[in-house]
């Protein structure tokens, strides 16, 4: 038995003597391998053992990093496959985003959320305001920037999300309920476009919304939501009771988000009106602002 153990230890590079042996060189880089003295694991005294060569350690670290990178990339691709209108979203970046009057606070909040993504945990962003004022572009640009940083992001419109969850009741459906719900809960960031846009929600839909927000809260993961509700609606009891009869879901959602009112006007409307009267969008919006003031 003793001879067998000594043979194993010798095979691992451990000396069978307390005397330091001749230098050993790494088979990969040829450098001398450091040896250290340790207590004999099965007997008395000490023995000299080789430590891993720095080149071997680096090789293992590089391998582990590559495995982590591949796993992250797989998560990103899996999340993106479930995203709504993916091609449009990929084209929404900060380089083609137009920062307009009234959108400054929304822009600053998204930038801050990107820079402090890890530290913020579950703290998300809720941007509400007039339709067509750049809310979706802004959150998509922020999500795309986080993807570049290695985070998994899923982009969904409320209508598309609820429709796809409902469609899973059909056994021939390509997506399963678990697959969609799992993506919503596991992605590092969920961008929820047109939140609260449904005129009427079924009890089942309310439950799905609660499951997603509750699950991400428990996982300490954020949601960035956009909505076309007005400031008056935001403050009303009616909006709170839309998700449940006591308003608990709404206040849980709002409690986990930085809420920003985007004061910018409808950019699509500005473009159409500017084209109609033969001036630039900037000129039209300046005129409109002066009239409002």
Secondary structure, 3 states (H helix, E strand, C coil): CHHHHHHHHHHCCCCCCCCCCCCEECCCCCCEECEEEEECCCCCCEEEEECCCHHHHHHHHHHHHHHHHHHHHHHHHHHHHCCCCHHHHHCCCCCCCCCCCCCHHHHHHHHHHHHCHHHHCCCEEEEEECCCCCHHHHHHHHHHHHHHCCCCEEEEEHHHHHHHHHHCCCCCCCCCHHHHHHHHHHCCEEEEECCCCCCCCCHHHHHHHHHHHHHHHHCCCEEEEEECCCHHHHHCHHHHCCCCCCCHHHHHHHHCEEEEEECCCCHHHHHHHHHHHCCCHHHHHHHHHHHHC
